[in-house]
Amino acid sequence: MNIPAPVEIESVEPGSLAEQAGIKAGDRLVSINRKRVRDVIDLMVHGSDPELRIVVQRGAERISYPLQRGEDWRAPLGIGLKPMRVRTCGNKCLFCFVLQLPKGLRKPLYLKDEDYRFSFLYGNYITLTNLRREEKRRIVEQHLSPLYISVHATNHQVRRTLIGNETAPDILKELKYFAEHGIRMHTQIVLCPGYNDGKVLATTINDLYRLYPYVQSIAVVPVGLTAHRRKALAPVTRDDAEAALEMIHRFQHRFRRKHGEAIVFAADELYLKADMEIPPLKAYDELPQLENGVGMIALFQQQARRLKLPEIGTKQRFVTVTGTSFAPILSQFAERLNRHGFELDVVAVENEFFGRSVTVAGLLTGRDIMRTLSGTLRATDLLLIPDVMMREGDQVFLDDVTAQDVEDILGVRTVVIPSTPKGLVDSMVQAKESAKGK
């Protein structure tokens, strides 16, 4: 059996326990309290004891460091490990968004991750099709919970067809194994008309519900299709959305009567496709799948209603952009802002890059924004771009256009803002205060 090399320490925080002990960036972390460290999860699990013996490898030498946290038992070690190498997905899902991307984008966008560690750490969805026996044991032993799992269908053959993997294990057996060992799970169903709707959807929800409370939530999300898709897959129509919502609402009513919570939720996009009113925020319980587009609009609407607005009284015109599906909701908020002295225009941007059926703000590109706004702006306008459109921690769109590029080409000042009602208002107030000080 090949034992991988110890993981490299990329950084040591100044003044931390690790630095005080003598541990350095570039060392390789061998073990903590005689337990091998493979990644950041092992560091989190094994490095939480009050007394530690950490072994590192420095060149050919192995050095042992005793560490004691003392009274501050929560003090972090201050060790940053080299990023984990992501395990990739071998499935060929009919609806895989990565496989629907055009050529020429940044390489990371084509990465299909299927890594249980990233599911635990960041809420990434996995299909459980590449788990080795020792990894399943590790999940149980270290209680890596909750996990986020793409189910799509509990009918074995339907699921294999959807994920394009005829060797995929029976998902129900996998879920039952984790439930029996106390692992909590959040699950999703990507709704594909003609495959996993109707009776198949009802069966899937029922099967997952039988694993409650370990299956804590079920999200039903409409399939997202770009103009570059190669598979013949039908989009979710208004009738499809209405039928799915009717079923989901019946299940919610039943589950609420029995358990006091809904368990199964519809993505916001299903309500938009059905042209139905978004439920109030309380209908989403604790927002277990907010990052999956479930309850985002309800949260935005409640935050907007509760936000105390200042009387800004400025002649500055602000312009912001969003996807076509969210534009009506954002426009309603803009109307209220404008009654308080703001001057905010909301511009809906059609997604020509991925196709007009893609309507969410997070998949808009810099080129589409510039195309839409070209010739419509005044030099004195301030363009507000929601950060949800940008690469995380950066100011770069999916097509590698930067916020600075947009500013230079359109000839207006451009600011990236938080994608919340407060973020929008604060950005406009700050702009007014900044203008006053000049």
Backbone hydrogen bonds in HBPLUS format (Angstrom, degrees):
<---DONOR---> <-ACCEPTOR-->    atom                        ^
c    i                          cat <-CA-CA->   ^        H-A-AA   ^      H-
h    n   atom  resd res      DA  || num        DHA   H-A  angle D-A-AA Bond
n    s   type  num  typ     dist DA aas  dist angle  dist       angle   num
A0029-LEU N   A0007-VAL O   2.78 MM  22  5.55 145.9  1.90 177.0 166.8     1
A0082-LYS N   A0008-GLU O   2.92 MM  74  5.62 160.1  1.96 164.5 161.2     2
A0009-ILE N   A0027-ASP O   2.76 MM  18  5.49 168.5  1.78 173.6 169.8     3
A0026-GLY N   A0009-ILE O   2.78 MM  17  5.38 168.4  1.79 154.0 158.0     4
A0010-GLU N   A0080-GLY O   2.69 MM  70  5.55 133.6  1.90 142.4 157.8     5
A0011-SER N   A0080-GLY O   3.04 MM  69  4.84 157.4  2.09 137.3 138.2     6
A0080-GLY N   A0011-SER O   2.82 MM  69  4.84 166.1  1.84 153.2 148.9     7
A0013-GLU N   A0078-GLY O   2.81 MM  65  4.81 162.4  1.84 141.2 146.9     8
A0016-SER N   A0013-GLU O   3.11 MM   3  5.51 159.1  2.15 135.8 136.0     9
A0020-GLN N   A0016-SER O   2.95 MM   4  6.22 165.6  1.97 156.0 160.4    10
A0021-ALA N   A0017-LEU O   2.99 MM   4  6.16 143.6  2.13 142.7 152.3    11
A0018-ALA N   A0077-LEU O   3.00 MM  59  5.47 157.7  2.05 158.0 155.8    12
A0022-GLY N   A0018-ALA O   3.14 MM   4  6.41 131.5  2.39 138.0 150.2    13
A0023-ILE N   A0018-ALA O   3.01 MM   5  5.37 151.1  2.09 159.3 152.1    14
A0022-GLY N   A0019-GLU O   3.03 MM   3  5.11 132.8  2.26  97.4 110.6    15
A0027-ASP N   A0024-LYS O   3.11 MM   3  5.73 161.7  2.15 130.8 134.7    16
A0028-ARG N   A0057-GLN O   2.94 MM  29  4.95 158.6  1.99 139.7 146.5    17
A0057-GLN N   A0028-ARG O   2.71 MM  29  4.95 152.5  1.79 140.4 150.2    18
A0030-VAL N   A0055-VAL O   2.82 MM  25  5.42 148.6  1.92 146.3 154.9    19
A0037-VAL N   A0030-VAL O   3.30 MM   7  6.01 155.9  2.36 131.9 132.2    20
A0031-SER N   A0055-VAL O   3.29 MM  24  5.27 156.7  2.35 134.1 138.6    21
A0055-VAL N   A0031-SER O   2.99 MM  24  5.27 166.9  2.00 146.4 150.6    22
A0032-ILE N   A0035-LYS O   2.93 MM   3  5.23 155.1  1.99 140.4 144.4    23
A0035-LYS N   A0032-ILE O   2.95 MM   3  5.23 154.8  2.01 110.0 118.2    24
A0033-ASN N   A0053-ARG O   2.88 MM  20  5.06 164.5  1.90 141.4 146.7    25
A0043-LEU N   A0039-ASP O   3.16 MM   4  6.52 154.4  2.23 146.0 153.8    26
A0044-MET N   A0040-VAL O   2.90 MM   4  6.16 150.7  1.99 143.7 150.7    27
A0045-VAL N   A0041-ILE O   2.89 MM   4  6.13 164.1  1.91 155.1 159.2    28
A0046-HIS N   A0042-ASP O   2.80 MM   4  5.72 165.1  1.83 151.8 155.9    29
A0047-GLY N   A0043-LEU O   2.91 MM   4  5.19 134.4  2.12 125.7 137.2    30
A0069-ARG N   A0050-PRO O   2.92 MM  19  5.22 165.7  1.94 157.5 161.0    31
A0052-LEU N   A0067-LEU O   2.82 MM  15  5.00 172.2  1.83 155.9 156.8    32
A0067-LEU N   A0052-LEU O   2.73 MM  15  5.00 165.1  1.75 147.9 149.7    33
A0054-ILE N   A0065-TYR O   2.78 MM  11  5.09 160.3  1.82 156.1 152.3    34
A0065-TYR N   A0054-ILE O   2.71 MM  11  5.09 163.5  1.74 147.5 153.4    35
A0056-VAL N   A0063-ILE O   2.90 MM   7  5.42 159.9  1.94 158.1 162.1    36
A0063-ILE N   A0056-VAL O   2.82 MM   7  5.42 162.0  1.85 158.6 164.6    37
A0058-ARG N   A0061-GLU O   2.71 MM   3  5.24 160.7  1.75 162.4 167.3    38
A0061-GLU N   A0058-ARG O   3.11 MM   3  5.24 153.8  2.18 126.8 123.6    39
A0073-TRP N   A0071-GLU O   3.02 MM   2  5.62 129.5  2.28 105.3  90.8    40
A0075-ALA N   A0072-ASP O   3.12 MM   3  5.59 166.6  2.14 116.0 119.6    41
A0114-GLU N   A0087-ARG O   2.82 MM  27  5.67 170.6  1.82 152.0 149.8    42
A0089-CYS N   A0112-LYS O   2.68 MM  23  5.33 144.8  1.80 146.2 150.4    43
A0092-LYS N   A0163-ILE O   2.93 MM  71  5.62 140.0  2.09 145.1 147.0    44
A0096-CYS N   A0093-CYS O   3.23 MM   3  5.00 168.8  2.24 103.2 106.5    45
A0094-LEU N   A0162-LEU O   2.83 MM  68  5.56 157.9  1.88 155.7 161.5    46
A0100-GLN N   A0097-PHE O   2.92 MM   3  5.01 150.9  2.00 102.3 111.7    47
A0101-LEU N   A0098-VAL O   3.19 MM   3  5.42 163.9  2.22 112.2 113.4    48
A0109-LEU N   A0106-ARG O   3.04 MM   3  5.71 146.8  2.15 119.2 128.0    49
A0110-TYR N   A0107-LYS O   2.95 MM   3  5.60 157.6  2.00 122.6 129.1    50
A0111-LEU N   A0108-PRO O   3.19 MM   3  5.32 164.4  2.21 107.7 111.4    51
A0118-PHE N   A0115-ASP O   3.03 MM   3  5.48 125.5  2.34 109.1 121.6    52
A0119-SER N   A0115-ASP O   3.12 MM   4  6.49 142.4  2.26 146.1 157.4    53
A0120-PHE N   A0116-TYR O   3.07 MM   4  6.33 156.1  2.13 145.5 150.0    54
A0121-LEU N   A0117-ARG O   2.92 MM   4  6.11 161.7  1.96 145.6 151.4    55
A0122-TYR N   A0118-PHE O   2.85 MM   4  5.37 157.7  1.90 131.6 139.1    56
A0124-ASN N   A0118-PHE O   3.43 MM   6  5.82 171.8  2.44 122.0 119.6    57
A0123-GLY N   A0119-SER O   3.03 MM   4  4.55 136.8  2.23 115.7 122.2    58
A0126-ILE N   A0148-TYR O   3.00 MM  22  6.44 150.2  2.09 142.3 148.2    59
A0150-SER N   A0126-ILE O   2.74 MM  24  5.63 161.2  1.77 141.6 148.4    60
A0135-GLU N   A0132-ARG O   2.96 MM   3  5.19 128.0  2.24 101.9 116.4    61
A0136-LYS N   A0132-ARG O   3.03 MM   4  6.44 152.0  2.11 155.8 164.0    62
A0137-ARG N   A0133-ARG O   3.05 MM   4  6.38 156.3  2.11 148.3 154.9    63
A0138-ARG N   A0134-GLU O   2.97 MM   4  6.15 149.3  2.07 134.3 142.8    64
A0139-ILE N   A0135-GLU O   2.98 MM   4  6.22 159.8  2.02 149.0 153.1    65
A0140-VAL N   A0136-LYS O   3.21 MM   4  6.49 157.0  2.27 145.8 151.0    66
A0141-GLU N   A0137-ARG O   2.78 MM   4  5.99 172.9  1.78 160.8 163.0    67
A0142-GLN N   A0138-ARG O   2.84 MM   4  5.80 169.3  1.86 155.8 158.5    68
A0144-LEU N   A0139-ILE O   2.92 MM   5  4.97 154.6  1.98 137.9 146.3    69
A0143-HIS N   A0140-VAL O   3.19 MM   3  4.80 147.2  2.30  93.2 102.8    70
A0145-SER N   A0143-HIS O   2.95 MM   2  5.56 116.1  2.37 112.1  95.2    71
A0147-LEU N   A0184-ARG O   3.02 MM  37  6.53 149.0  2.12 145.7 150.7    72
A0186-HIS N   A0147-LEU O   2.88 MM  39  6.30 159.4  1.92 161.5 168.5    73
A0149-ILE N   A0186-HIS O   2.80 MM  37  6.21 160.1  1.84 159.6 166.2    74
A0188-GLN N   A0149-ILE O   2.96 MM  39  6.41 141.8  2.11 154.0 157.2    75
A0151-VAL N   A0188-GLN O   2.94 MM  37  5.86 158.9  1.98 157.2 163.7    76
A0153-ALA N   A0151-VAL O   2.76 MM   2  5.51 144.8  1.88  97.5  91.0    77
A0152-HIS N   A0188-GLN O   3.28 MM  36  6.50 154.5  2.35 135.4 141.3    78
A0159-ARG N   A0155-ASN O   2.92 MM   4  6.10 164.7  1.95 161.1 165.7    79
A0160-ARG N   A0156-HIS O   3.02 MM   4  6.26 160.7  2.06 146.0 151.5    80
A0161-THR N   A0157-GLN O   2.98 MM   4  6.19 155.0  2.04 147.0 153.5    81
A0162-LEU N   A0158-VAL O   2.94 MM   4  6.21 162.6  1.97 152.3 156.9    82
A0163-ILE N   A0159-ARG O   2.91 MM   4  6.13 164.3  1.94 161.2 164.0    83
A0164-GLY N   A0160-ARG O   2.94 MM   4  5.73 111.2  2.43 132.0 146.6    84
A0165-ASN N   A0160-ARG O   3.08 MM   5  5.18 152.6  2.16 142.2 148.6    85
A0164-GLY N   A0161-THR O   3.27 MM   3  5.07 149.6  2.37  95.1 104.0    86
A0168-ALA N   A0165-ASN O   3.31 MM   3  5.51 167.6  2.32 109.4 111.7    87
A0173-LYS N   A0170-ASP O   3.15 MM   3  5.53 122.5  2.50 105.8 118.7    88
A0174-GLU N   A0170-ASP O   3.24 MM   4  6.62 155.6  2.30 149.7 156.8    89
A0175-LEU N   A0171-ILE O   2.90 MM   4  6.14 163.9  1.93 154.8 158.9    90
A0176-LYS N   A0172-LEU O   2.87 MM   4  5.98 159.1  1.91 147.5 153.7    91
A0177-TYR N   A0173-LYS O   3.04 MM   4  6.18 152.5  2.12 141.6 148.4    92
A0178-PHE N   A0174-GLU O   3.23 MM   4  6.60 161.7  2.27 149.5 152.8    93
A0179-ALA N   A0175-LEU O   2.88 MM   4  6.10 158.8  1.92 151.4 158.3    94
A0180-GLU N   A0176-LYS O   2.85 MM   4  5.97 160.7  1.89 151.8 156.2    95
A0181-HIS N   A0178-PHE O   3.09 MM   3  5.11 137.3  2.28  96.0 108.3    96
A0183-ILE N   A0178-PHE O   2.92 MM   5  5.16 166.7  1.93 150.9 146.4    97
A0182-GLY N   A0179-ALA O   3.04 MM   3  5.10 162.7  2.07 111.5 111.9    98
A0185-MET N   A0214-TYR O   2.66 MM  29  5.96 151.5  1.74 169.9 164.6    99
A0216-GLN N   A0185-MET O   2.75 MM  31  5.84 150.6  1.84 157.4 167.4   100
A0187-THR N   A0217-SER O   2.92 MM  30  6.09 176.0  1.92 149.4 150.8   101
A0219-ALA N   A0187-THR O   2.91 MM  32  6.34 152.1  1.99 140.5 149.0   102
A0189-ILE N   A0219-ALA O   2.72 MM  30  6.07 150.4  1.81 166.2 175.4   103
A0221-VAL N   A0189-ILE O   2.86 MM  32  6.10 165.6  1.88 157.5 162.2   104
A0191-LEU N   A0221-VAL O   2.69 MM  30  5.78 156.3  1.75 147.4 155.6   105
A0223-VAL N   A0191-LEU O   3.11 MM  32  5.49 144.6  2.25 150.6 142.3   106
A0195-TYR N   A0192-CYS O   2.98 MM   3  5.63 155.0  2.04 147.0 149.5   107
A0196-ASN N   A0192-CYS O   3.28 MM   4  5.83 155.4  2.34 147.3 154.1   108
A0201-LEU N   A0197-ASP O   3.39 MM   4  4.75 156.3  2.45  96.7 100.8   109
A0202-ALA N   A0198-GLY O   3.09 MM   4  6.45 160.0  2.13 151.9 157.8   110
A0203-THR N   A0199-LYS O   2.92 MM   4  6.11 161.5  1.96 150.8 155.3   111
A0204-THR N   A0200-VAL O   2.95 MM   4  6.12 158.0  2.00 145.9 152.3   112
A0205-ILE N   A0201-LEU O   2.97 MM   4  6.22 166.0  1.99 156.1 158.7   113
A0206-ASN N   A0202-ALA O   3.01 MM   4  6.18 163.3  2.04 147.7 152.8   114
A0207-ASP N   A0203-THR O   2.82 MM   4  6.00 163.1  1.85 153.6 158.4   115
A0208-LEU N   A0204-THR O   2.98 MM   4  6.16 162.1  2.02 151.3 155.8   116
A0209-TYR N   A0205-ILE O   2.89 MM   4  6.01 155.2  1.95 147.7 155.4   117
A0210-ARG N   A0206-ASN O   3.13 MM   4  6.40 142.7  2.27 145.5 153.9   118
A0211-LEU N   A0208-LEU O   2.98 MM   3  5.48 155.8  2.04 112.5 120.3   119
A0212-TYR N   A0209-TYR O   2.89 MM   3  5.18 164.7  1.92 117.1 119.5   120
A0214-TYR N   A0211-LEU O   2.92 MM   3  5.81 122.1  2.26 138.7 141.3   121
A0215-VAL N   A0211-LEU O   3.05 MM   4  5.48 154.6  2.12 112.9 119.5   122
A0218-ILE N   A0263-ILE O   2.77 MM  45  6.05 147.6  1.87 155.7 154.6   123
A0265-PHE N   A0218-ILE O   2.74 MM  47  6.14 155.6  1.80 165.8 174.5   124
A0220-VAL N   A0265-PHE O   2.90 MM  45  6.29 153.0  1.97 158.9 167.9   125
A0267-ALA N   A0220-VAL O   2.95 MM  47  5.99 159.0  2.00 162.5 155.7   126
A0229-ARG N   A0226-THR O   3.39 MM   3  5.69 163.2  2.42 113.8 113.1   127
A0227-ALA N   A0354-PHE O   2.49 MM 127  5.60 163.1  1.52 150.6 156.7   128
A0241-ALA N   A0237-THR O   2.90 MM   4  6.16 162.4  1.94 152.0 156.6   129
A0242-GLU N   A0238-ARG O   2.90 MM   4  6.13 161.6  1.94 152.2 157.2   130
A0243-ALA N   A0239-ASP O   2.99 MM   4  6.17 162.1  2.02 149.6 154.0   131
A0244-ALA N   A0240-ASP O   2.96 MM   4  6.19 162.1  2.00 151.4 156.4   132
A0245-LEU N   A0241-ALA O   2.90 MM   4  6.06 163.0  1.93 152.7 157.4   133
A0246-GLU N   A0242-GLU O   2.94 MM   4  6.11 157.3  1.99 148.0 154.1   134
A0247-MET N   A0243-ALA O   3.17 MM   4  6.40 158.8  2.22 145.3 150.2   135
A0248-ILE N   A0244-ALA O   2.89 MM   4  6.14 165.1  1.91 153.1 157.6   136
A0249-HIS N   A0245-LEU O   2.84 MM   4  5.94 163.3  1.87 152.9 157.0   137
A0250-ARG N   A0246-GLU O   3.18 MM   4  6.40 148.3  2.29 139.5 147.3   138
A0251-PHE N   A0247-MET O   3.08 MM   4  6.44 161.8  2.11 154.3 158.7   139
A0252-GLN N   A0248-ILE O   2.86 MM   4  6.10 160.0  1.90 152.3 158.5   140
A0253-HIS N   A0249-HIS O   2.99 MM   4  6.15 160.5  2.03 145.9 150.2   141
A0254-ARG N   A0250-ARG O   3.10 MM   4  6.36 162.4  2.14 149.0 153.5   142
A0255-PHE N   A0251-PHE O   2.84 MM   4  6.06 165.3  1.86 158.3 162.4   143
A0256-ARG N   A0252-GLN O   2.82 MM   4  5.91 159.3  1.86 152.3 158.1   144
A0257-ARG N   A0253-HIS O   3.13 MM   4  6.27 158.1  2.18 144.1 149.5   145
A0258-LYS N   A0254-ARG O   3.28 MM   4  6.50 148.7  2.38 141.2 149.1   146
A0259-HIS N   A0255-PHE O   2.71 MM   4  5.71 163.4  1.74 156.9 161.9   147
A0260-GLY N   A0256-ARG O   2.82 MM   4  4.21 140.2  1.98 112.1 121.3   148
A0264-VAL N   A0262-ALA O   2.70 MM   2  5.54 145.7  1.81 104.2  94.1   149
A0270-LEU N   A0267-ALA O   2.99 MM   3  5.62 144.6  2.12 116.5 125.3   150
A0268-ASP N   A0293-GLY O   2.91 MM  25  6.06 168.8  1.93 160.4 162.1   151
A0271-TYR N   A0268-ASP O   3.01 MM   3  5.45 121.7  2.36 108.5 121.9   152
A0272-LEU N   A0268-ASP O   3.13 MM   4  6.53 154.9  2.20 149.4 157.1   153
A0273-LYS N   A0269-GLU O   2.88 MM   4  6.05 157.5  1.93 146.7 152.4   154
A0274-ALA N   A0270-LEU O   2.97 MM   4  6.14 148.5  2.07 142.5 151.2   155
A0275-ASP N   A0271-TYR O   2.95 MM   4  5.90 108.3  2.48 132.6 149.4   156
A0276-MET N   A0271-TYR O   2.90 MM   5  5.05 169.8  1.91 151.0 153.1   157
A0275-ASP N   A0272-LEU O   3.12 MM   3  4.88 149.5  2.22  94.8 104.1   158
A0283-ALA N   A0280-PRO O   2.97 MM   3  5.70 155.9  2.03 120.9 128.0   159
A0284-TYR N   A0281-LEU O   2.96 MM   3  5.68 167.4  1.98 122.9 127.1   160
A0285-ASP N   A0282-LYS O   3.33 MM   3  5.53 160.4  2.37 113.6 112.8   161
A0287-LEU N   A0284-TYR O   2.89 MM   3  5.33 157.1  1.95 134.6 142.0   162
A0292-ASN N   A0289-GLN O   3.01 MM   3  5.23 147.7  2.12 104.3 114.5   163
A0294-VAL N   A0289-GLN O   3.31 MM   5  5.59 144.7  2.44 140.1 142.1   164
A0293-GLY N   A0290-LEU O   2.97 MM   3  5.44 146.8  2.09 121.9 121.9   165
A0299-LEU N   A0295-GLY O   2.98 MM   4  6.11 155.8  2.04 147.5 154.1   166
A0300-PHE N   A0296-MET O   2.94 MM   4  6.17 159.9  1.98 147.3 152.9   167
A0301-GLN N   A0297-ILE O   2.85 MM   4  6.08 164.2  1.87 156.0 160.0   168
A0302-GLN N   A0298-ALA O   2.99 MM   4  6.18 157.8  2.04 145.4 151.1   169
A0303-GLN N   A0299-LEU O   2.92 MM   4  6.09 167.2  1.93 153.4 157.4   170
A0304-ALA N   A0300-PHE O   2.84 MM   4  6.01 153.3  1.91 148.2 156.2   171
A0305-ARG N   A0301-GLN O   2.94 MM   4  6.15 157.5  1.99 145.4 151.1   172
A0306-ARG N   A0302-GLN O   3.02 MM   4  6.22 155.9  2.08 152.5 158.2   173
A0307-LEU N   A0304-ALA O   3.33 MM   3  5.26 149.6  2.43  97.5 106.2   174
A0312-ILE N   A0340-HIS O   3.29 MM  28  6.75 136.5  2.49 163.4 169.1   175
A0382-LEU N   A0317-ARG O   3.10 MM  65  6.55 149.8  2.20 153.4 162.2   176
A0318-PHE N   A0343-GLU O   2.76 MM  25  5.99 178.0  1.76 172.4 173.0   177
A0345-ASP N   A0318-PHE O   2.90 MM  27  6.28 158.8  1.94 148.5 154.0   178
A0319-VAL N   A0382-LEU O   2.98 MM  63  6.21 158.7  2.03 155.4 154.9   179
A0384-LEU N   A0319-VAL O   2.74 MM  65  6.03 167.4  1.76 163.2 167.5   180
A0320-THR N   A0345-ASP O   2.96 MM  25  6.38 161.3  1.99 168.4 173.8   181
A0347-VAL N   A0320-THR O   2.89 MM  27  6.20 160.3  1.93 157.4 164.0   182
A0322-THR N   A0347-VAL O   3.15 MM  25  6.51 144.3  2.28 157.9 157.9   183
A0349-VAL N   A0322-THR O   2.96 MM  27  6.11 161.3  1.99 167.8 174.1   184
A0327-ALA N   A0323-GLY O   3.13 MM   4  6.09 132.2  2.37 147.7 160.6   185
A0325-SER N   A0359-THR O   3.36 MM  34  5.37 172.7  2.37 132.1 133.2   186
A0329-ILE N   A0326-PHE O   3.09 MM   3  5.49 119.2  2.47 109.5 123.9   187
A0330-LEU N   A0326-PHE O   3.03 MM   4  6.29 169.3  2.05 164.0 167.4   188
A0331-SER N   A0327-ALA O   2.83 MM   4  5.88 151.4  1.91 150.6 159.1   189
A0332-GLN N   A0328-PRO O   3.16 MM   4  6.34 146.6  2.28 139.3 146.2   190
A0333-PHE N   A0329-ILE O   3.37 MM   4  6.76 154.6  2.44 144.9 150.7   191
A0334-ALA N   A0330-LEU O   2.92 MM   4  6.23 152.0  2.00 145.6 154.3   192
A0335-GLU N   A0331-SER O   2.95 MM   4  6.22 149.4  2.05 147.3 154.2   193
A0336-ARG N   A0332-GLN O   3.33 MM   4  6.68 154.5  2.40 142.4 147.9   194
A0337-LEU N   A0333-PHE O   2.97 MM   4  6.31 158.9  2.02 150.8 157.0   195
A0338-ASN N   A0334-ALA O   2.85 MM   4  6.07 157.2  1.90 152.5 158.3   196
A0339-ARG N   A0335-GLU O   3.21 MM   4  6.47 136.0  2.41 138.5 148.8   197
A0339-ARG N   A0336-ARG O   3.18 MM   3  5.26 132.8  2.41  96.9 109.4   198
A0340-HIS N   A0337-LEU O   2.88 MM   3  5.22 148.4  1.98 106.9 117.3   199
A0342-PHE N   A0337-LEU O   3.27 MM   5  5.55 159.3  2.32 138.7 133.3   200
A0341-GLY N   A0338-ASN O   3.27 MM   3  5.21 155.4  2.34 106.4 105.4   201
A0355-GLY N   A0351-ASN O   3.07 MM   4  5.47 128.6  2.34 120.2 134.5   202
A0358-VAL N   A0355-GLY O   3.04 MM   3  5.81 164.8  2.06 122.2 127.0   203
A0363-LEU N   A0360-VAL O   3.44 MM   3  5.99 165.0  2.46 111.4 115.6   204
A0364-LEU N   A0361-ALA O   3.11 MM   3  5.53 160.4  2.15 124.3 122.5   205
A0369-ILE N   A0365-THR O   3.14 MM   4  6.41 156.8  2.20 148.5 155.1   206
A0370-MET N   A0366-GLY O   2.93 MM   4  6.16 162.3  1.97 150.8 155.5   207
A0371-ARG N   A0367-ARG O   2.85 MM   4  6.01 157.3  1.90 148.6 155.4   208
A0372-THR N   A0368-ASP O   2.99 MM   4  6.12 159.2  2.04 144.1 149.1   209
A0373-LEU N   A0369-ILE O   3.01 MM   4  6.16 159.1  2.06 150.6 156.0   210
A0374-SER N   A0370-MET O   2.91 MM   4  5.67 131.6  2.15 142.6 152.3   211
A0376-THR N   A0373-LEU O   2.94 MM   3  5.42 162.7  1.97 143.6 141.6   212
A0381-ASP N   A0378-ARG O   3.09 MM   3  5.37 162.9  2.12 111.2 116.7   213
A0383-LEU N   A0413-ARG O   2.91 MM  30  6.20 169.7  1.92 166.3 164.6   214
A0415-VAL N   A0383-LEU O   2.84 MM  32  6.22 163.5  1.87 170.6 176.2   215
A0385-ILE N   A0415-VAL O   2.84 MM  30  6.12 167.7  1.86 154.9 159.1   216
A0417-ILE N   A0385-ILE O   2.90 MM  32  5.93 157.0  1.95 139.3 145.9   217
A0389-MET N   A0386-PRO O   3.15 MM   3  6.09 171.2  2.16 125.4 128.2   218
A0387-ASP N   A0417-ILE O   2.77 MM  30  5.57 143.7  1.90 174.3 168.2   219
A0390-MET N   A0387-ASP O   2.97 MM   3  5.29 161.8  2.00 113.1 119.2   220
A0391-ARG N   A0396-VAL O   2.79 MM   5  5.52 153.9  1.86 152.1 159.8   221
A0394-ASP N   A0391-ARG O   2.92 MM   3  5.37 146.4  2.03 148.2 144.3   222
A0403-ALA N   A0395-GLN O   3.06 MM   8  5.71 149.6  2.16 151.7 152.3   223
A0397-PHE N   A0401-VAL O   2.79 MM   4  5.40 172.8  1.80 171.1 168.5   224
A0400-ASP N   A0397-PHE O   3.03 MM   3  5.31 154.9  2.09 120.0 119.6   225
A0405-ASP N   A0402-THR O   3.07 MM   3  5.01 118.9  2.46  91.8 106.7   226
A0406-VAL N   A0402-THR O   3.13 MM   4  6.54 156.8  2.19 149.0 153.9   227
A0407-GLU N   A0403-ALA O   3.01 MM   4  6.30 158.1  2.06 146.5 152.4   228
A0408-ASP N   A0404-GLN O   2.87 MM   4  6.10 163.7  1.89 152.5 156.6   229
A0409-ILE N   A0405-ASP O   2.89 MM   4  6.04 167.2  1.91 156.7 159.9   230
A0410-LEU N   A0406-VAL O   2.94 MM   4  5.87 165.0  1.96 148.9 153.8   231
A0411-GLY N   A0407-GLU O   2.86 MM   4  5.54 132.8  2.08 135.3 146.9   232
A0424-LEU N   A0420-THR O   2.98 MM   4  6.21 154.4  2.05 152.8 158.9   233
A0425-VAL N   A0421-PRO O   3.00 MM   4  6.27 168.8  2.01 153.9 156.5   234
A0426-ASP N   A0422-LYS O   2.78 MM   4  5.83 170.9  1.79 156.6 159.8   235
A0427-SER N   A0423-GLY O   3.12 MM   4  6.05 151.5  2.21 134.6 141.9   236
A0428-MET N   A0424-LEU O   3.26 MM   4  6.56 151.2  2.34 144.1 150.9   237
A0428-MET N   A0425-VAL O   3.09 MM   3  5.27 119.5  2.47  99.7 114.2   238
A0429-VAL N   A0425-VAL O   2.94 MM   4  6.23 161.6  1.98 158.1 163.7   239
A0430-GLN N   A0426-ASP O   2.84 MM   4  5.97 161.8  1.88 149.6 154.9   240
A0431-ALA N   A0427-SER O   3.06 MM   4  6.17 148.0  2.16 135.4 144.0   241
A0432-LYS N   A0428-MET O   3.03 MM   4  6.32 150.4  2.12 143.4 150.9   242
A0433-GLU N   A0429-VAL O   2.94 MM   4  6.27 161.8  1.97 153.6 158.2   243
A0434-SER N   A0430-GLN O   2.82 MM   4  5.96 153.1  1.89 145.9 153.9   244
A0435-ALA N   A0431-ALA O   2.98 MM   4  6.15 151.7  2.06 141.9 148.9   245
A0436-LYS N   A0432-LYS O   3.00 MM   4  6.30 146.2  2.12 144.5 154.0   246
A0437-GLY N   A0433-GLU O   3.16 MM   4  6.43 149.2  2.26 143.5 150.4   247
A0438-LYS N   A0435-ALA O   3.30 MM   3  5.45 156.9  2.36 101.3 108.1   248
